């Protein structure tokens, strides 16, 4: 299983996460994708929340 972590702070990583997700699906490998925001509390995190809709993927925003 491939585990992918995308650390972020105040940045929209959804396009990157979606692209990586599509590549993993096309390759047919088991994977998990986690995007982790380091407490930015940014408005773009609402866009990053879309990552939770991708299978085997999640977006986590730390409180601080």
N, C-alpha and C positions, 0 to 999 in steps of 0.2 A: 504494500500500500504506500502511495506517495502522499506525504503530508506537506501542504503548502501554507506558509504563513506570510501574510502581507502586512507589515507594520505600517501605520500611517499616523499622521498628525495634521489635521486641518486640510485634508486633500480628498478629492473625489477619486476613489480607487475602483469604483464600480466598473468602468470600461475595461480596466486591466483584469479585474477578477472575472468578468464575463468572457474575455478572450482566453484566459488560461483555462477556465471551465470548459469552453468549447473544444480546446485542444486536447484536454484530458479525456473528454467524452469521445472524441474522434479516435484517439489512440486506444480506447477500450481498456484503460488501466484503472484499477481501483484507486480512489483518491479522496482526500478531504481538503477543503480550502477554507482557511480562516483569515479574515481581515480583522486586525486589532488596532483600534484607535487609542492613542495614549492620552486620553482625557482632554481632548481639544474642545469638546462641547461645541463644535462647529456646525453651522447651518447645513453644510454639505453632508453631514452624517445622515440626513434624511434620504439623500441619494444613495449613500452607502448601505442603508438598510435594505435596499433591493437585493443585496447579496444573499440575504436570508431566504429569498425565493428560489435561489439556485439549489438544485439537489446536491447534497453532501457539502454544503457551504454555509458559513455563518459569519455575521459581522458582530463584533463585540466592541463596545465603547466603555473604557474604564472611567470610573467616577473621578479619579484624580491621578 
